[in-house]
Amino acid sequence: MQIDPTPRREIGVFDSGVGGLTVLRELRTLLPTAPLRYLADTAYAPYGSRSPEEIRARCMAITEHLVEQGAALVVVACNTATAHAIEALRARWPGLPFVGTEPGIKPAVAATRNGRIGVLATPATAASARLQALIERHAQGREVVVRGCPGVVEHIEAGDLASPMLRQLLEQHCMPLRAAGVDTALLGCTHYPLIEPLWQATLGPEVQLLRIETAVARRACELWRPAAGEQASLHIETSGDPQTLSDWIATVLGWQDTAVQAWQPGLTSLTTPAP
């Protein structure tokens, strides 16, 4: 596939909801002149509780839309989507660069002091063959405790970043990591850095947290080739309620008056089989 060098050439970024906005925030800092388009599949969030087939279908439909809008680079700003769909996306669009999002097992191995690592992820990522392959490839004999964390993404999507109910949920998810004595924990979902202080408080100050959004954005920077006269732009779309997402962005990220457009996949997009 030849990448279309039209004036609508953009970096497309997508996630099941608001988590990928942590990656978008980094991209806006690192590539201040880049045209950016973000799509939050909020109506279908969280992906972590969906089947691999459902996730691939949604990712195919979203990427098709981003390509139609001029995406010359696509950032899959979702660990779960990366685990279950990125290879299918690369097969469908072989000439289009994709940047995925994965738990950084290799950096965690380099960072751990006692050889015990924790991974906090969505249930789908925790159960994925891709994560298991990363562990087998990079763990080098270290103990890796993987915890699927149902319920956390839903709280973050709802704008609940500090309630007693959320704190109780994190306590439940972090308990196995503390019991195993991990000294390094990966935030294996792009939503999770939005409540990093709560994770830190629950795990304890002696546990170092590793996050991934900066590394993902830097990889996108390496692949992006700016066009002459490129001008910054930002388009945000959602399959959910645009006003709700706009309010969330203003409250949590401080981006005031951010316009959010509605998006819905076509039926054909959702029924096209993955290669």
N, C-alpha and C positions, 0 to 999 in steps of 0.2 A: 504493500500500500504506500502510495506517495502522500506525504504530509502536505496538506493544503496550505500554501503560504498566502492566505487571504488576509485582509485587514481585521478579520474576526479571530485571528489566531490567538488562542488563550491557553492557560493552564487550567485544566479541569480537576477539581478536587471533590471527592464524595465520601460520605459516611452514612451509617444508618440514622444518624441524628446529629446532635451537637458536638460529639466528641472530636470529630475532625476539624472543628473550628480551632482547636489548639494547634493543629498543623497549619491551618490557614493563617493564623496569627503570626506564626514564625515566617511563613512565606512573605507576608506583607512587610515584615522587617527586613528579610534578606534580599528580596526582589522588589524594591519599592516602585519600579516602573512597569512591572509585569501585569498584563490583563489576567484577572483571576475570576473563575466561576466556581461557586460552591453549591453542591446539591445535598440537602439533608433529607434522607428518606424517612422522615419522622413518623409518617403514618404506618410504617412497617417496622419501626424500632420496638424492641431491640433485636438485632440480628442474632444475638447469642442464644436465643431460644428457638430459632428457626432451623429447618432442615437444610442440609447442604444444597439440595436441589432448589429450594425456595430462594436461598441466598444467591445462587448463581443466576437464577432468572432475573432477580431484581438488579443485580450488578450488570448484567447484559443490557437491560433496558436503560439503565442510567448512563452507562458508557455510550450507548448508541445516541442518546440525547446530547451528551457532552461533545461527541464527535460532530454531530450535526450543527452544534453551535460554534464549532471551530477549534476544538481542543487539539493541540499539537503535542500535549503531554498530559497524562492522566495520573493523578495521585490517589491511590486507594487508601484513604486515611482511616482505615478501619482494620483492626487485627482479624476480626472474624471474616470479613469479606476477602481479605488477602488469603487467609488460610483455605477458604473454600472456593474462591472464584478467580484468582489472578491468573492461574495457568490457562483457564478457559478464555479469559479476556485476551491474553497474549496470543493465543491460537486464533481467535476471531479477528484481531487487528494486529497482524504480525509486524507491520511497519510503524506502529505507534508505541512510543516509550511509555512504560508503566513503572511507577514507584509504589511498592507495597509497604505495608506496616507490619512488623513482626516483633515479638518479644526478643530483646537483645541478649540471648543466651551467651554469646561469645563475650560481649563486654562484661556481663555478670561474672563469668568465669575469671576474667582478668581482675575484677574488683573484689571478689570475695576474699576474706582473710581466713575463714575457718572451713571453707569448702562446702558450705551449705547455703543453697540459693532457693528463694521462693519466687513463684510466678503467680500473680493475681490476674485473672483473665475472665472473659465471659465463658459460660458453659460450652459454647460451640468451639471457641478457640482452645479451651482446655482439653477438649476431646479430639481435636483435629490431628490427623496424621502429620500435617506439616509441622506443628509444634513438636510432636514426638521425634520427627526427623531432625529438627534443630537441636534438640537435647542430645540425641544419639551422636550427632556430628560434632558438637562443641563442648559437651559437659565434661569430657575428659576425666571421668571418675568422680566428679563432684556430685553431691546429693542435691537433687532438684525436686522441690515440693511444689506441685501444681495445684492451685485451688481455683475451681470455677466459682464465680461469684454471682449467682442469680439475684436479681432485684436491685443491684447498685445502679445500673444504667438508667432504670426507670426513675429512680429518685433524682438523678442528675438531669435527665430530660425534663422533669417537672420543675426544675429550678430549686429543688430541695438539696442544699449543699451542706447543711449542718444540723438537721433535726435530731432529736433523741432516737427516733426510729432508725434513721440512717446510721447513727453511731452504734446502735445495737447490732445492726446488720454487719457493719464492718468488724465489730468485735467477733462475731460468729465466723467470719471468713478469715480473719487474721489469726485466730486461735491455733489452727494447725501449724502455721508457720512459726509462731512463737514456741510451740511445743517442740518443734524440730530444731530450734536454735539457729534459724537462718540469720545471717548477718547482712545479707543483700537481698532485696526484693525488687522484682520487675513489675512495673505498672503496665500490664499487658493488654491495655485497652486505651484508646485515645481519650475516652471520657474520664479516665481515672485521675489524670493530673489536675483536673478541675477541683478535686477534693484532696489534693496531695497533703495538706496539713492534717486532715483527719486520718489518712492512712499512716502518716508518720507518728501521730499521737497514739494510735492504736497498736502499732507494731513496737513502738518504743524508740527512743533517741539513738540507741546503739545500732539500729538497722539502717543501712544506707539504701535509699530508694533510687532506682534508675528509671528514667522516662525516655520516651522515644521520639517525641514530635520534632525536636530540633534536628536529630539525625535524618529523619525522613525529609524535612524541608531542605536540608543541605544536599541530600542526594538529588532532589528535584532541581536545585540550583546548578548542580554539575551537568545535568542533562538538558537544561533549558538553553536555547539559543535565541537571544533577543533579536527582534527584527529592527531594522532601521526606523527611527522615529517612534519606537514603541512607547505607548502611553498607558499609565496605570488606569485600571478600571476594576470594579468589583461588582459582580452579579451573584446574588444569593437566591436560591430556589429551595422549595420544600414540598414534599408530598403531603405534609400536614397543614396546619393553620398558619398562614404567613404572619399574622399579627402576633401570635403567640411566640413564634421564633424571633421576630423583631424585638419584642419586649425582653425575651431571654438574653439576646445579644446585648441590648442596652444595659440590662441589669448586671450581667456577669462579666462581659468583656468591656463595657463602657463605650461601645460604638453606638453613638446616638444617631437616631433618624436613619437607620439602615433599612433600605427598601428590600423587601423579601417578596418574591414572586411565587405563585402557585405552580406546581408541576404535577402531571399525572402521566404514567407510562401508557402507551397504546397497547391494545390487546395483542396485536401481532408481536410486539416486542417481548411480551411476557410469555408467549407461547412458542417462540423460536427456540428450538433445542440447542443446548450448548454443544460445541464440537467435541 
